[in-house]
């Protein structure tokens, strides 16, 4: 089976020779992926509850850019947010940038990513406060930065999940949005663009950007969901998703990496062929700055909000009974390793960490 770790183990040394000035963050990710599930980070010893067999499982690296070990984190995140889900309609909004701006963003990427979050969130708040739409100065939304396309090309954009409404100014009632409309994206786009432009002006970087960028539309897309479950289910994989997963890798032969992808709007599976050096370059360009938070909560969902979400949900139902409560969901089943011999869940007998400091994801 072709894996990301196998590709990195075989060709990263050559890649480092070719690009000796590779950023430290890229080197850290490359090292973590090569060591992932190799025994470097220790192992867990499992015993089958049915056949009694014992099996050693090597630990994953825990790095957020590595595809190994991310699925159970996604399930935990989704279960937690479904439990806190507010009643009523939700909206999935996507903020993109023009293709001509993307090469610039790759250079001051930490500052540019911060500016994308600030500009999009401020634009959302500004229009939500308009009485023609909602009239709330305290909406709530969660944003996730996503920076790759389906063929690993550089494509920075933001996904937001937004409950349909917000608190009134007196913080006593819930101001609902329309069921199929949050704010107008045609008005949202130029505000988002202007705010990002101002961020670049204040940073002294405006002269490095093609002026044409400020004259073309910036695409913003909004999709309504009657309940938030489908929007959360769509968003959850982006929280812990790596640029490419092992199941998409088809083969690595003759220095050519072949992987699968689907075009937007098509269900047909296609294959892409990349030279291994280009494959590594495309993958590593998606490494985030050290410590950068790719998931951010705003308004009522921010950690500093003093009003519990349960109280907010109660206010929504009391003021707007038709919204109802989100249907209760059973708690997710805890992750359980299964015996490779008989398929029965196994229990942990022992865990051994050989490099605990390396396991912590500081990227």
Residue pairs with C-beta under 8 A, 6 or more apart in sequence:
1 246
2 246
2 249
2 250
2 251
2 252
2 257
3 246
3 249
4 33
4 66
4 67
4 242
4 244
4 246
4 249
4 283
5 33
5 34
5 36
5 37
5 38
5 68
6 252
7 249
7 252
7 257
7 276
7 279
7 280
8 30
8 33
8 34
8 280
9 34
10 252
10 276
11 255
11 276
11 277
11 280
12 30
12 34
12 280
14 277
15 22
15 30
15 277
15 280
15 281
16 22
16 27
16 30
18 277
22 284
23 287
25 287
25 288
25 289
25 290
25 363
26 284
26 287
28 63
28 363
29 63
29 65
29 66
29 284
29 287
29 363
30 284
32 61
32 62
32 63
32 65
32 66
32 358
32 363
33 61
33 63
33 65
33 66
35 41
35 61
35 358
36 60
36 61
36 63
36 66
36 68
37 58
37 59
37 60
37 61
37 68
38 58
39 58
39 354
40 354
40 355
40 358
41 58
41 59
41 60
41 61
41 62
41 353
41 354
41 355
41 358
41 359
42 58
42 59
42 351
42 352
42 353
42 354
42 355
42 359
43 56
43 57
43 58
43 59
43 351
43 352
44 56
44 57
44 59
44 337
44 348
44 350
44 351
44 352
45 54
45 55
45 56
45 57
45 348
45 349
45 350
45 351
45 352
46 54
46 55
46 56
46 57
46 337
46 339
46 346
46 347
46 348
46 349
47 53
47 54
47 55
47 346
47 347
47 349
48 54
48 55
48 339
48 341
48 342
48 344
48 346
49 344
49 345
49 346
49 347
50 339
50 342
50 344
51 339
51 341
51 342
51 344
53 339
53 341
53 342
54 349
55 337
55 339
55 340
55 346
57 337
59 353
59 359
60 66
60 68
60 69
61 68
61 69
61 358
61 359
61 361
62 69
62 359
62 360
62 361
63 361
63 363
64 70
64 240
64 242
64 288
64 361
64 363
65 242
65 243
65 286
65 287
65 288
65 363
66 242
67 242
67 244
67 245
67 246
68 246
70 240
70 241
70 242
72 335
73 239
73 240
74 236
74 237
74 239
74 240
74 241
75 236
75 332
75 335
76 332
77 236
77 239
77 240
78 232
78 233
78 236
78 332
79 329
79 331
79 332
81 142
81 232
81 236
82 229
82 232
82 326
82 329
83 329
84 309
85 227
85 228
85 229
85 232
85 326
86 140
86 163
86 228
86 309
86 312
86 313
86 316
86 326
87 313
87 316
87 317
87 323
87 324
87 325
87 326
88 163
88 164
88 165
88 176
88 227
88 316
88 320
88 323
89 163
89 164
89 177
89 179
89 180
89 224
89 225
89 226
89 227
90 161
90 162
90 163
90 164
90 224
90 225
90 227
90 228
90 231
90 232
91 160
91 161
91 162
91 164
91 177
91 182
91 222
91 223
91 224
91 225
91 231
92 159
92 160
92 161
92 162
92 222
92 223
92 225
92 231
92 234
92 235
93 124
93 141
93 159
93 160
93 161
93 162
93 182
93 185
93 220
93 221
93 222
93 223
94 157
94 158
94 159
94 160
94 219
94 220
94 221
95 116
95 120
95 157
95 158
95 160
95 192
95 218
95 220
96 155
96 157
96 218
96 219
96 220
96 221
97 105
97 116
97 156
97 157
97 196
97 218
98 213
98 216
98 218
100 210
100 212
100 213
101 209
101 210
101 213
102 154
102 155
102 156
104 112
104 205
104 208
104 209
104 210
105 112
105 113
105 116
105 156
106 154
106 285
108 203
108 205
109 289
110 289
110 292
111 203
111 205
112 156
113 145
113 156
113 288
113 289
113 292
114 199
115 196
115 199
115 200
115 203
116 145
116 156
116 158
116 196
117 143
117 145
117 158
117 296
118 195
118 199
119 192
119 193
119 195
119 196
119 199
120 143
120 158
120 160
120 192
121 141
121 143
121 296
121 298
122 191
122 195
123 188
123 191
123 192
123 195
124 139
124 141
124 160
124 162
124 183
124 188
124 298
125 137
125 139
125 298
125 299
126 191
127 133
127 183
127 184
127 187
127 188
127 191
128 134
128 136
128 137
128 139
128 166
128 182
128 183
129 135
129 136
129 137
130 183
133 177
133 181
133 182
133 183
133 184
134 165
134 166
134 175
134 176
134 177
134 182
134 183
135 168
135 175
136 165
136 166
136 167
136 168
136 175
137 166
137 167
137 169
138 166
138 167
138 171
138 299
138 300
139 162
139 163
139 165
139 166
139 298
139 299
139 300
140 162
140 163
140 166
140 297
140 298
140 299
140 300
140 301
141 160
141 161
141 162
141 163
141 297
141 298
141 299
141 301
142 160
142 161
142 235
142 295
142 296
142 297
142 298
142 301
143 158
143 159
143 160
143 295
143 296
143 297
143 298
144 158
144 159
144 160
144 235
144 238
144 239
144 294
144 295
145 156
145 158
145 288
145 294
145 295
146 155
146 156
146 157
146 158
146 159
146 238
147 154
147 155
147 156
147 157
147 286
147 288
148 154
148 155
148 243
148 286
149 155
150 261
150 262
150 263
150 264
151 261
151 272
151 282
152 243
152 244
152 274
152 279
152 282
152 283
152 286
153 282
154 282
154 285
154 286
159 235
159 238
161 228
161 231
161 232
161 235
162 182
163 228
163 300
164 176
164 177
164 178
164 179
164 182
164 224
165 174
165 175
165 176
165 177
165 316
166 174
166 175
166 299
166 300
167 173
167 174
167 175
167 300
167 307
167 312
168 174
168 175
171 307
173 315
173 319
174 312
174 315
174 316
174 319
174 320
176 316
176 319
176 320
176 323
177 183
179 224
179 226
180 224
181 224
182 222
182 224
183 222
185 220
185 221
185 222
188 220
189 217
189 218
189 219
189 220
190 218
192 218
192 220
193 214
193 218
197 206
197 214
200 206
200 209
223 231
225 231
227 326
228 326
229 326
239 294
239 295
243 282
243 283
243 286
244 259
244 283
248 259
248 260
248 261
249 257
249 258
249 259
250 258
250 259
250 260
250 271
251 257
251 258
252 258
252 276
255 275
255 276
255 277
256 273
256 274
256 275
256 276
257 273
257 274
257 275
257 276
257 279
258 271
258 272
258 273
259 271
259 272
259 274
260 269
260 270
260 271
260 272
261 269
261 270
261 271
261 272
262 268
262 269
262 270
263 270
274 282
287 363
288 294
288 363
290 362
290 363
291 362
291 363
297 303
299 305
300 307
300 309
300 312
301 309
313 325
316 323
317 323
317 324
317 325
336 345
336 346
337 345
337 346
338 344
338 345
338 346
339 345
339 346
353 359
